[in-house]
């Protein structure tokens, strides 16, 4: 199973419009530090699933028929805005699977076009090709799932964004899942009161508490990037900050 981080940014991304902080200046000068809307691509030899659809160029990035499904964490605009244009295409339907949300986003439900919306249930696995997804409830301002993803060989990857902490049942489920790698929300530098998303200490602590084989911090805001530039804060060897374009082959070999 291969995971590609297509976007690792919080809402607004990096550089943030109109901001001249050190992180935004760096991203303007060096495209490698740009953070686009948070999303990932999970692939096997026969299956290709997009996790979240916030990238606005989905209609040009993915050729018709090239995606097995789109799996959504939730319906905030920065995670679904790419669907607003994609839906007007023609041809094969694209399964779009996510949490129950009566509001959805804008008029996507009313005018789905080529999008075939399907609701998943918490802790109830579903399969897309040779990948098995288990929706895990997260703590956010809209109904939100993370996903535990497993391929036919038993390789495991958890994608947990957007969230602040983890519900006890989700934590328990993951702690009993076995060996896995995790991508986890880490939007803010250390702060007395984070809201809606993990800050740095909380995210690092959660990766440790989960006993994940490797952790990737994602959904990162410009304030966190600027803080890390100033402090070079240490991370344990098995935890890294994800960047746009990073690819990871998830297997059972020790990191």
Secondary structure, DSSP 8 states (H G I E B T S, - for coil): -EEEEEE-B-TT-BS-TT--SHHHHHHHH-GGG-B-BSEEEEE-SS-EEEE----TTHHHHS-TT--SEEE-S---HHHHTTHHHHTT--SS-EEEEE---SS-STTTTTT-TTEEEEE--TT--EEETTEEEEEEE--SSS--EEEEEE-TT--EEEEE-S-SS--HHHHHHHHTS-S-EEEEE--BSS-SS--SS-BHHHHHHHHHHHT-SEEEEESB-HHHHHHHHHH-----TTEEE--TT-EEE--SS--
